Amino acid sequence: MIDRIAPLEREQWQGYALPFHYVSHNYYDVEITRSGDNFNVSFVKKPFDATFEYIPEKDCDKLFQPHWEQVKAWGIVESGRLIAAVETSAEEWSNRLRVTELWLDDAYRRQAIGTALMDIAVNRAREEKRRAIMLETQSRNENAIAFYLAYGFTLIGFNACEYQNNDLERKEVRLEMGMLL
């Protein structure tokens, strides 16, 4: 299956909505405490009271969005249907490459496709002599976090009010993960 990964052409795939979906049993609880001039931040893996299922309310993740620079995407198309994709965007100001999308249809997970797609992104970063590769995920997406950690990414930052003002309470804190090259 991974031998069928090919570049995705902007003209054909721009605006294509990726049907993200995931299930999590655990989340990373982000605790921020302050003592005088000091801040302490901890990320503690905890179980949800009930299994959490993410189904997007609207099409928010689309390929080739206009705000990304120098976008390139690769994927697997089966019978005219996209079943897996990775999209990257160059950040010239910081000389990093951002993985803007990594998506696999649920039926194609755990078949080394995600690793092969990530390899393509890392190879692009290396070929372009980027200093790092980075991506965003959410504190409640335990499977994505586990995949990125196993691949070699590490936590490089977070944003506790990226999506809504109550991200900490909702257990949906934006995690920035990266890898120095």
VEXLUM-421128 format. One record per residue: residue number from 1; chain; x, y, z of N, C-alpha, C in turn. Coordinates in steps of 0.05 Angstrom, whole numbers. Atoms other than C-alpha are relative to their C-alpha. Layout:
N
+-----+---+--------+--------+--------+--------+--------+--------+--------+--------+--------+
!   k ! c !    n.u !    n.v !    n.w !   ca.u !   ca.v !   ca.w !    c.u !    c.v !    c.w !
+-----+---+--------+--------+--------+--------+--------+--------+--------+--------+--------+
! NUM ! A !      X !      Y !      Z !      X !      Y !      Z !      X !      Y !      Z !
...
+-----+---+--------+--------+--------+--------+--------+--------+--------+--------+--------+
END
This chain:
181
+-----+---+--------+--------+--------+--------+--------+--------+--------+--------+--------+
!   k ! c !    n.u !    n.v !    n.w !   ca.u !   ca.v !   ca.w !    c.u !    c.v !    c.w !
+-----+---+--------+--------+--------+--------+--------+--------+--------+--------+--------+
!   1 ! A !     17 !    -24 !      0 !      0 !      0 !      0 !     17 !     25 !      0 !
!   2 ! A !    -16 !    -24 !     -2 !     56 !     49 !     17 !     14 !      7 !    -27 !
!   3 ! A !    -12 !     -4 !     26 !     84 !     40 !    -53 !    -18 !     16 !    -18 !
!   4 ! A !     19 !    -16 !     16 !     22 !     77 !    -78 !     -2 !     29 !      8 !
!   5 ! A !      0 !    -28 !     -8 !     38 !    142 !    -43 !     10 !     17 !    -23 !
!   6 ! A !     -8 !    -17 !     22 !     42 !    198 !    -95 !     -6 !     29 !      7 !
!   7 ! A !      6 !    -29 !     -5 !     43 !    274 !    -97 !    -30 !      5 !     -7 !
!   8 ! A !     27 !     -9 !      5 !    -26 !    306 !    -93 !      2 !     27 !    -13 !
!   9 ! A !      0 !    -25 !     14 !    -37 !    362 !   -143 !    -19 !     20 !     11 !
!  10 ! A !     17 !    -22 !    -11 !    -63 !    428 !   -116 !    -26 !      4 !    -15 !
!  11 ! A !     23 !     -6 !     16 !   -110 !    438 !   -174 !    -23 !    -20 !      5 !
!  12 ! A !     20 !     21 !     -5 !   -146 !    372 !   -159 !    -10 !     -1 !     29 !
!  13 ! A !      6 !      6 !    -28 !   -144 !    370 !    -83 !     -4 !     25 !     17 !
!  14 ! A !      3 !    -24 !    -16 !   -147 !    443 !    -60 !    -29 !      2 !     11 !
!  15 ! A !     26 !     -2 !    -13 !   -203 !    450 !    -10 !    -12 !    -26 !      8 !
!  16 ! A !     10 !     27 !     -7 !   -212 !    375 !     -1 !     -1 !     -2 !     31 !
!  17 ! A !      3 !      2 !    -29 !   -240 !    366 !     70 !      8 !    -28 !      9 !
!  18 ! A !     -9 !     25 !    -12 !   -205 !    312 !    110 !    -19 !     -8 !     22 !
!  19 ! A !     20 !      9 !    -20 !   -256 !    272 !    150 !     13 !    -11 !     26 !
!  20 ! A !    -14 !      8 !    -24 !   -217 !    270 !    215 !    -19 !    -13 !     20 !
!  21 ! A !     15 !     14 !    -20 !   -242 !    222 !    268 !     19 !    -15 !     18 !
!  22 ! A !    -17 !     16 !    -17 !   -210 !    192 !    329 !    -15 !     -5 !     26 !
!  23 ! A !     11 !      8 !    -26 !   -226 !    158 !    395 !     23 !     -1 !     20 !
!  24 ! A !    -21 !      0 !    -21 !   -187 !    168 !    460 !    -12 !    -10 !     26 !
!  25 ! A !      8 !      8 !    -27 !   -191 !    135 !    527 !     14 !     17 !     21 !
!  26 ! A !    -16 !    -16 !    -19 !   -139 !    182 !    558 !      5 !     27 !    -13 !
!  27 ! A !     -8 !    -26 !      9 !   -118 !    254 !    553 !     24 !      9 !     17 !
!  28 ! A !    -21 !    -12 !    -16 !    -59 !    295 !    577 !    -11 !     25 !     14 !
!  29 ! A !     10 !    -22 !    -16 !    -83 !    340 !    633 !     23 !     20 !      3 !
!  30 ! A !    -20 !    -20 !     -1 !    -45 !    405 !    629 !     -6 !     17 !     25 !
!  31 ! A !      2 !    -16 !    -25 !    -34 !    438 !    697 !     21 !     21 !      0 !
!  32 ! A !    -18 !    -23 !     -1 !     -4 !    507 !    701 !     -3 !     13 !     28 !
!  33 ! A !      1 !    -13 !    -26 !     14 !    534 !    770 !     21 !     22 !      0 !
!  34 ! A !    -19 !    -23 !     -2 !     48 !    599 !    789 !      7 !      4 !     30 !
!  35 ! A !    -10 !     -6 !    -27 !     90 !    614 !    851 !     19 !     23 !     -3 !
!  36 ! A !    -17 !    -24 !      3 !    116 !    685 !    852 !      5 !      4 !    -30 !
!  37 ! A !     -8 !     -4 !     28 !    154 !    695 !    787 !      4 !    -26 !    -15 !
!  38 ! A !     -5 !     26 !     13 !    158 !    621 !    772 !    -27 !    -13 !     -9 !
!  39 ! A !     23 !     15 !     11 !    111 !    578 !    730 !      9 !    -29 !     -1 !
!  40 ! A !     -4 !     28 !      3 !    106 !    503 !    733 !    -22 !    -11 !    -18 !
!  41 ! A !     19 !     12 !     18 !     73 !    464 !    678 !      4 !    -30 !      0 !
!  42 ! A !     -3 !     29 !      1 !     58 !    390 !    679 !    -21 !    -11 !    -19 !
!  43 ! A !     18 !     14 !     18 !     26 !    343 !    629 !     -3 !    -28 !     11 !
!  44 ! A !      4 !     25 !    -13 !     -4 !    283 !    664 !    -21 !    -16 !    -15 !
!  45 ! A !     19 !     17 !     14 !    -37 !    226 !    626 !    -21 !    -11 !     19 !
!  46 ! A !     23 !      9 !    -17 !   -106 !    212 !    656 !    -22 !    -12 !    -17 !
!  47 ! A !     22 !     12 !     16 !   -166 !    170 !    635 !    -24 !     19 !     -1 !
!  48 ! A !     26 !    -13 !      2 !   -229 !    202 !    609 !    -20 !    -15 !     17 !
!  49 ! A !     21 !     13 !    -15 !   -291 !    187 !    651 !    -15 !    -20 !    -19 !
!  50 ! A !     12 !     16 !     20 !   -321 !    159 !    587 !     16 !      3 !    -26 !
!  51 ! A !    -15 !     -2 !     25 !   -289 !    144 !    520 !     -7 !     26 !    -15 !
!  52 ! A !      4 !    -24 !     15 !   -280 !    208 !    480 !      2 !     -6 !    -29 !
!  53 ! A !      0 !      3 !     29 !   -297 !    209 !    406 !      0 !     27 !    -13 !
!  54 ! A !     -1 !    -25 !     15 !   -277 !    266 !    361 !    -12 !     -3 !    -27 !
!  55 ! A !     12 !     -2 !     27 !   -322 !    280 !    302 !     -3 !     30 !     -5 !
!  56 ! A !      1 !    -29 !      5 !   -312 !    349 !    272 !    -28 !     10 !     -6 !
!  57 ! A !     26 !    -12 !      5 !   -372 !    395 !    272 !     -3 !     10 !    -28 !
!  58 ! A !      1 !    -10 !     28 !   -353 !    424 !    204 !     27 !     -7 !    -13 !
!  59 ! A !    -25 !      5 !     15 !   -300 !    416 !    151 !     20 !     21 !      6 !
!  60 ! A !    -19 !    -21 !     -7 !   -243 !    453 !    183 !     28 !     -7 !    -10 !
!  61 ! A !    -26 !      8 !     10 !   -183 !    413 !    159 !     -2 !     -6 !    -30 !
!  62 ! A !      1 !      4 !     29 !   -175 !    421 !     84 !     28 !      2 !    -11 !
!  63 ! A !    -26 !      0 !     13 !   -117 !    409 !     38 !      4 !     26 !    -15 !
!  64 ! A !     -8 !    -23 !     15 !    -80 !    467 !      6 !    -15 !     26 !      8 !
!  65 ! A !     13 !    -25 !     -9 !   -110 !    522 !     49 !     18 !     24 !     -7 !
!  66 ! A !    -16 !    -22 !     10 !    -87 !    590 !     24 !     19 !     13 !     20 !
!  67 ! A !    -17 !    -13 !    -20 !    -55 !    613 !     89 !     27 !    -15 !      4 !
!  68 ! A !    -25 !     15 !     -2 !     -1 !    559 !     85 !     19 !      8 !    -23 !
!  69 ! A !    -20 !     -7 !     20 !     63 !    575 !     47 !     14 !    -25 !    -11 !
!  70 ! A !    -15 !     21 !     13 !     98 !    530 !     -3 !    -11 !    -28 !      8 !
!  71 ! A !     13 !     25 !     -8 !     49 !    473 !      9 !      6 !    -22 !    -20 !
!  72 ! A !     -2 !     24 !     16 !     63 !    403 !    -16 !    -15 !    -22 !     15 !
!  73 ! A !     15 !     22 !    -12 !     20 !    342 !     -4 !      4 !    -26 !    -15 !
!  74 ! A !     -2 !     27 !     11 !     24 !    267 !    -16 !    -22 !    -16 !     11 !
!  75 ! A !     21 !     17 !    -10 !    -27 !    213 !     -9 !     -4 !    -25 !    -16 !
!  76 ! A !      8 !     25 !     14 !    -58 !    148 !    -30 !    -29 !      4 !     -9 !
!  77 ! A !     27 !     -1 !     12 !   -119 !    149 !    -76 !     -7 !    -28 !     -9 !
!  78 ! A !     10 !     27 !      7 !   -160 !     86 !    -83 !    -27 !      3 !    -12 !
!  79 ! A !     25 !     -3 !     15 !   -216 !     84 !   -134 !    -10 !     29 !      1 !
!  80 ! A !      8 !    -28 !      0 !   -216 !    160 !   -137 !     -4 !     12 !     27 !
!  81 ! A !      5 !    -10 !    -27 !   -221 !    167 !    -62 !     26 !      2 !     15 !
!  82 ! A !    -24 !     -4 !    -16 !   -166 !    195 !    -18 !     -3 !    -17 !     26 !
!  83 ! A !      1 !     17 !    -24 !   -150 !    145 !     38 !     22 !      7 !     20 !
!  84 ! A !    -22 !     -9 !    -18 !    -87 !    177 !     68 !     14 !     24 !    -12 !
!  85 ! A !    -14 !    -24 !     10 !    -50 !    243 !     63 !     18 !     12 !     21 !
!  86 ! A !    -17 !    -18 !    -17 !      6 !    285 !     91 !      4 !     25 !    -16 !
!  87 ! A !     -4 !    -26 !     13 !     13 !    359 !     76 !     20 !     15 !     17 !
!  88 ! A !    -21 !    -15 !    -14 !     72 !    403 !     93 !      1 !     29 !    -11 !
!  89 ! A !     -3 !    -28 !      7 !     85 !    478 !     92 !     26 !     10 !     11 !
!  90 ! A !    -26 !    -12 !     -8 !    152 !    514 !     94 !     -5 !     25 !     16 !
!  91 ! A !      0 !    -24 !    -16 !    161 !    566 !    148 !     28 !     13 !     -5 !
!  92 ! A !    -26 !    -12 !      7 !    215 !    609 !    116 !     12 !     17 !     23 !
!  93 ! A !    -10 !    -18 !    -21 !    220 !    658 !    174 !     16 !    -15 !     22 !
!  94 ! A !    -13 !     16 !    -21 !    242 !    602 !    221 !     16 !    -23 !    -11 !
!  95 ! A !    -13 !     22 !     13 !    271 !    553 !    171 !     -8 !    -27 !     11 !
!  96 ! A !     11 !     25 !     -9 !    225 !    498 !    196 !    -21 !     -9 !    -21 !
!  97 ! A !     21 !     11 !     16 !    177 !    452 !    160 !    -23 !     -9 !     18 !
!  98 ! A !     23 !      7 !    -17 !    107 !    445 !    189 !    -16 !    -21 !    -15 !
!  99 ! A !     19 !     19 !     10 !     65 !    383 !    179 !    -27 !     11 !      6 !
! 100 ! A !     26 !    -13 !     -5 !     -2 !    416 !    170 !    -23 !    -20 !      1 !
! 101 ! A !     20 !     21 !     -1 !    -42 !    352 !    159 !     14 !    -27 !     -2 !
! 102 ! A !     -7 !     29 !      3 !    -31 !    278 !    171 !    -26 !    -14 !      6 !
! 103 ! A !     26 !     13 !     -3 !    -93 !    237 !    160 !      0 !    -27 !    -14 !
! 104 ! A !      4 !     26 !     12 !   -110 !    165 !    148 !    -29 !     -8 !      5 !
! 105 ! A !     26 !     12 !     -4 !   -178 !    134 !    137 !      2 !    -21 !     22 !
! 106 ! A !     -1 !     19 !    -22 !   -195 !     92 !    198 !      7 !    -29 !     -8 !
! 107 ! A !     -4 !     28 !      9 !   -194 !     27 !    158 !     29 !     -6 !     -8 !
! 108 ! A !    -27 !      3 !      9 !   -121 !     39 !    138 !     21 !      6 !     21 !
! 109 ! A !    -19 !     -5 !    -21 !    -89 !     52 !    205 !     14 !    -25 !      8 !
! 110 ! A !    -16 !     22 !    -10 !    -35 !      8 !    235 !     10 !    -18 !    -23 !
! 111 ! A !    -11 !     15 !     23 !     -8 !    -12 !    166 !     26 !     13 !    -10 !
! 112 ! A !    -25 !    -14 !      6 !     56 !     32 !    167 !     -4 !     23 !    -20 !
! 113 ! A !      5 !    -22 !     18 !     23 !     83 !    122 !      7 !     27 !     13 !
! 114 ! A !     -6 !    -25 !    -14 !     28 !    139 !    173 !     30 !      5 !      2 !
! 115 ! A !    -29 !     -2 !     -2 !    102 !    125 !    183 !     11 !      7 !    -28 !
! 116 ! A !    -10 !     -6 !     27 !    114 !    125 !    107 !     -7 !     29 !     -8 !
! 117 ! A !      7 !    -28 !      6 !     77 !    191 !    100 !     18 !     19 !     16 !
! 118 ! A !    -18 !    -17 !    -16 !    117 !    221 !    158 !     28 !      0 !    -11 !
! 119 ! A !    -27 !      2 !     12 !    181 !    196 !    125 !      2 !     20 !    -23 !
! 120 ! A !     -1 !    -19 !     23 !    163 !    237 !     63 !      3 !     28 !     10 !
! 121 ! A !     -2 !    -27 !    -12 !    153 !    299 !    106 !     28 !      6 !     10 !
! 122 ! A !    -27 !     -3 !    -11 !    219 !    289 !    142 !     21 !      2 !    -23 !
! 123 ! A !    -19 !     -2 !     23 !    255 !    277 !     75 !     -2 !     27 !    -13 !
! 124 ! A !      3 !    -27 !     11 !    226 !    342 !     48 !     16 !     20 !     17 !
! 125 ! A !    -14 !    -18 !    -18 !    252 !    378 !    109 !     31 !     -2 !     -3 !
! 126 ! A !    -29 !      4 !      3 !    321 !    348 !    102 !     10 !     10 !    -27 !
! 127 ! A !     -8 !     -8 !     27 !    325 !    360 !     27 !      1 !     31 !     -2 !
! 128 ! A !      1 !    -29 !      0 !    307 !    433 !     39 !     18 !     13 !     21 !
! 129 ! A !    -19 !     -9 !    -22 !    358 !    437 !     96 !    -14 !     16 !     21 !
! 130 ! A !     15 !    -13 !    -22 !    305 !    457 !    147 !     14 !     -8 !     26 !
! 131 ! A !    -12 !      6 !    -26 !    329 !    460 !    219 !    -17 !    -18 !     18 !
! 132 ! A !     19 !     15 !    -16 !    267 !    426 !    247 !    -25 !     -6 !    -16 !
! 133 ! A !     26 !      6 !     10 !    201 !    394 !    231 !    -19 !      1 !     24 !
! 134 ! A !     18 !     -3 !    -22 !    140 !    408 !    273 !    -29 !     -4 !     -9 !
! 135 ! A !     29 !      4 !      6 !     65 !    396 !    278 !    -16 !      6 !     25 !
! 136 ! A !     18 !     -6 !    -22 !      5 !    408 !    321 !    -18 !    -25 !      4 !
! 137 ! A !     21 !     20 !     -6 !    -40 !    358 !    357 !    -14 !     10 !     25 !
! 138 ! A !     16 !     -9 !    -23 !    -88 !    361 !    416 !      6 !    -19 !     23 !
! 139 ! A !     -6 !     15 !    -25 !    -78 !    338 !    488 !    -19 !    -24 !      4 !
! 140 ! A !     19 !     23 !     -3 !   -138 !    291 !    481 !      2 !    -20 !    -22 !
! 141 ! A !     -4 !     19 !     22 !   -113 !    255 !    419 !     23 !    -19 !      7 !
! 142 ! A !    -21 !     17 !    -11 !    -74 !    201 !    455 !     14 !    -17 !    -21 !
! 143 ! A !    -13 !     17 !     21 !    -62 !    157 !    393 !     19 !     16 !    -17 !
! 144 ! A !    -18 !    -17 !     16 !    -33 !    214 !    353 !     25 !      7 !     16 !
! 145 ! A !    -23 !     -7 !    -17 !     12 !    235 !    411 !     19 !    -25 !      2 !
! 146 ! A !    -16 !     25 !     -2 !     36 !    162 !    419 !     15 !     -4 !    -26 !
! 147 ! A !    -13 !      3 !     26 !     51 !    158 !    344 !     23 !     19 !     -3 !
! 148 ! A !    -21 !    -20 !      3 !     90 !    223 !    343 !     23 !     -5 !     19 !
! 149 ! A !    -22 !      7 !    -19 !    130 !    204 !    405 !     16 !    -23 !    -10 !
! 150 ! A !    -14 !     24 !     10 !    147 !    136 !    376 !     16 !      6 !    -25 !
! 151 ! A !    -15 !     -8 !     24 !    168 !    169 !    311 !     25 !     16 !      6 !
! 152 ! A !    -24 !    -16 !     -7 !    217 !    214 !    348 !     -6 !     29 !      6 !
! 153 ! A !      7 !    -27 !     -7 !    179 !    278 !    360 !      0 !      4 !     30 !
! 154 ! A !      1 !     -6 !    -28 !    180 !    312 !    427 !    -17 !     25 !      4 !
! 155 ! A !     16 !    -24 !     -6 !    137 !    366 !    461 !     18 !     24 !     -1 !
! 156 ! A !    -16 !    -25 !      2 !    163 !    435 !    442 !    -15 !     24 !      9 !
! 157 ! A !     16 !    -23 !     -9 !    106 !    479 !    465 !    -29 !     -7 !      2 !
! 158 ! A !     29 !      4 !     -2 !     32 !    487 !    478 !    -14 !     27 !      0 !
! 159 ! A !     17 !    -24 !     -1 !    -25 !    537 !    474 !    -25 !     -8 !     15 !
! 160 ! A !     23 !      7 !    -17 !    -78 !    534 !    529 !    -26 !     14 !     -7 !
! 161 ! A !     25 !    -13 !      9 !   -128 !    578 !    492 !     -1 !      3 !    -30 !
! 162 ! A !     -1 !     -1 !     30 !   -118 !    562 !    418 !    -28 !     -3 !    -12 !
! 163 ! A !     25 !      6 !     14 !   -187 !    535 !    402 !    -24 !     14 !     13 !
! 164 ! A !     20 !    -14 !    -15 !   -232 !    564 !    456 !     12 !     11 !     26 !
! 165 ! A !    -11 !    -11 !    -25 !   -224 !    602 !    521 !      1 !    -20 !     22 !
! 166 ! A !      0 !     20 !    -21 !   -236 !    539 !    561 !     13 !    -26 !     -9 !
! 167 ! A !    -14 !     23 !     10 !   -187 !    492 !    527 !     10 !    -18 !     23 !
! 168 ! A !    -10 !     16 !    -23 !   -157 !    469 !    594 !    -23 !    -17 !     11 !
! 169 ! A !     23 !     15 !    -11 !   -226 !    449 !    620 !    -10 !    -21 !    -19 !
! 170 ! A !     10 !     18 !     21 !   -245 !    416 !    554 !     20 !    -22 !     -6 !
! 171 ! A !    -22 !     19 !      5 !   -179 !    376 !    554 !      8 !     -1 !    -29 !
! 172 ! A !     -7 !     -3 !     28 !   -164 !    402 !    484 !     21 !     22 !     -2 !
! 173 ! A !    -22 !    -20 !      2 !    -98 !    440 !    492 !     16 !     -7 !    -25 !
! 174 ! A !    -16 !      4 !     24 !    -58 !    451 !    429 !     29 !     -7 !      9 !
! 175 ! A !    -28 !      8 !     -5 !      8 !    413 !    434 !     16 !      4 !    -25 !
! 176 ! A !    -19 !     -2 !     22 !     66 !    432 !    389 !     21 !    -21 !      4 !
! 177 ! A !    -20 !     21 !     -1 !    111 !    373 !    375 !     20 !      5 !    -22 !
! 178 ! A !    -20 !     -5 !     20 !    176 !    377 !    338 !     23 !    -19 !      1 !
! 179 ! A !    -24 !     17 !      2 !    240 !    343 !    317 !     22 !     18 !    -13 !
! 180 ! A !    -23 !    -15 !     12 !    307 !    378 !    306 !     14 !    -18 !    -20 !
! 181 ! A !    -13 !     15 !     21 !    342 !    357 !    243 !     29 !      6 !     -3 !
+-----+---+--------+--------+--------+--------+--------+--------+--------+--------+--------+
END
